[in-house]
Amino acid sequence: MEFQVNHPILFIIAGILIAVVLAQSVFFLVKALKRSRQLGMDQKKIRKTIKTAAIFTIAPAVAIVISIITLSKKLGLALPWLRLSVVGSLSYETVAANNALSAMGQSLGSDIPLTAQQFVNVLAVMTISIMMGIWLVPVIGKKLQGGMSKLSNRDAKWADTFSNALFIGMIAAFLGFVFCDVSRLWDPSTRFVTQTVVENGVDVETKVPVSATSGLIPVCVMGVSALIMVICGLLMRKPKLKWLSEYALPISLVLGMASAIPISLWLS
Amino acid sequence: MKKNLSYLDSVHRDGRIWNLSVMVLLLLFPVVVAVVFGVLPDWKALGVGLVATAPMYWAVGAIETVTFVPMLGAGGSYLSFVTGNISNLKLPCALNALEQNEVSANSEEGEVISTIAIATSSIVTTVIIIIGVICIVPLTPILSAPVLAPAFEQILPALFGGLGVAFVSKNWKLAVAPVVLMLILFIFVPALDSGTVGIMVPVSALFTIGTGRILYKRGVL
């Protein structure tokens, strides 16, 4: 059979795998819903939880579709479709694909079509290199969870503080990350971004200069999103507007993203 | 007599079966492609590619497992480590759901709520991606329009702005020290950027647990 990156067989295999992953999500959803009824949890609240999670997911999921478009130029549509429906990300898949391809004198940027052998290599590197979590959770997940419940039985208040500390720690790291390019304001040597461009079929890294204020773009976007969250919080106190609580996070996410368009024009 | 499994035990049993099965299926994909098209991998290049990629991402994966499992809950962990996008989608989704329902992450209600949120998010993501792949031809010019690019580049700041307000305001005493530390580190250490934020998450979490313990012992929290 003659190989090409958009061969129907590749879509069929990717489709089967994605169907299995989808079935796993449905299985756990049904299982948790059943348990929520056994525990006598308020089903209205459960429905709200489902609605909020679904709405919140739309914008990040569209961002994933954009990543698929980016990768599909070289790898075809079936491979990125599968890879980004399971664990992975645009940056990981790009690194993995480039490492696999450069070992064979190919690159993501070149327009020489992939052979079946090169495709198998890319697929294998992408799949194997990200396999850690998927088997490690079955191995140590129960122990880790058991540790948390022991902690909770011994000292429930400290266990709650411990969980909150994990959450806050993660959020603090991302808040810090938002500020990582602020130093462009006073340090001219950081005012560039590295971009990969294709010249004569080879990837070339070039430094593209950026403005001193460009490091403030993520900071301002975060500020807008935070402000909208505060406004939603204040409005939610009115009984008529209590429904906003379901939409507060999706609203602040989407309006924050929208604000990035004028803010980027202004600061870059 | 049938063994009476607790809900959590059954989640671990089912999760193990699902995750290990999905792992085997994913590993079979390259094998099937090789068989169908009658080729063997370029073994030497495969070795080079793996050595360049796997050690780093395996290390990151191991750290992520230890850091994220206590936050995601049992069901949420099995799902998240199959479907991915943990820190930018699944975990914020679970956190928001826990907060909205005012349940503790360590209670069984918390376990159920985070599983429901993460499962819903996984299903919606998969479905949107399917729609996106089917409609890729008409969607490509819209989604790759240069005017929209900044919006998708800034998705993390837009996400953590809203989430940060909700969480930091409720736990501000716990948040002051790690937020200050992370701001100083990310602003003044040039090596810290979007590629290293994943490594800083466990660092920041450990630091917050440490300072949290001190504050807790002194009765500040």
Interface residues (C-beta under 8 A of the other chain):
Chain A: M1 F3 I9 L10 I13 A14 L17 I18 V20 V21 L22 Q24 S25 V26 F27 F28 L29 K31 A32 L33 R35 S36 L39 M41 K45 I46 K48 T49 I50 T52 A53 A54 F56 T57 I58 A59 P60 A61 V62 A63 I64 V65 I66 I68 I69 S72 L77 W81 L82 L84 S85 V86 V87 G88 S89 S91 Y92 V95 A96 N99 A100 L101 S102 A103 M104 T115 A116 Q117 Q118 F119 V120 N121 L123 A124 V125 T127 I128 S129 I130 M131 M132 G133 I134 W135 L136 V137 P138 I140 G141 K142 L144 Q145 G147 M148 S149 L151 S152 A156 K157 W158 A159 D160 T161 F162 S163 N164 A165 L166 F167 I168 G169 M170 I171 A172 A173 F174 L175 G176 F177 V178 F179 C180 D181 V182 S183 T190 I217 P218 V219 V221 M222 G223 V224 S225 A226 I228 M229 V230 G233 S245 E246 A248 L249 S252 L253 V254 L255 G256 M257 A258 S259 A260 I261 I263 S264 L265
Chain B: Y7 L8 S10 V11 H12 D14 G15 R16 W18 N19 L20 S21 V22 M23 L25 L26 L27 F29 P30 V32 V33 A34 V36 F37 G38 V39 L40 P41 D42 K44 A45 L46 V48 G49 L50 A52 T53 A54 Y57 W58 V60 G61 A62 E64 T65 V66 T67 V69 P70 M71 G73 A74 G75 S77 Y78 L79 F81 V82 T83 G84 N85 S87 N88 L89 L91 P92 C93 L95 N96 A97 Q100 N101 S104 A105 N106 E108 E109 V112 I113 T115 I116 A117 I118 A119 T120 S121 S122 I123 V124 T125 T126 I128 I129 I130 G132 V133 I136 L139 T140 L143 S144 V147 L148 P150 A151 F152 E153 Q154 I155 L156 P157 A158 L159 F160 G161 G162 L163 G164 V165 A166 F167 V168 N171 L174 A175 P178 V179 L181 M182 L183 L185 F186 I187 F188 P190 L192 D193 S194 G195 V197 M200 V201 P202 V203 S204 A205 L206 F207 T208 I209 G212 R213 Y216 L221
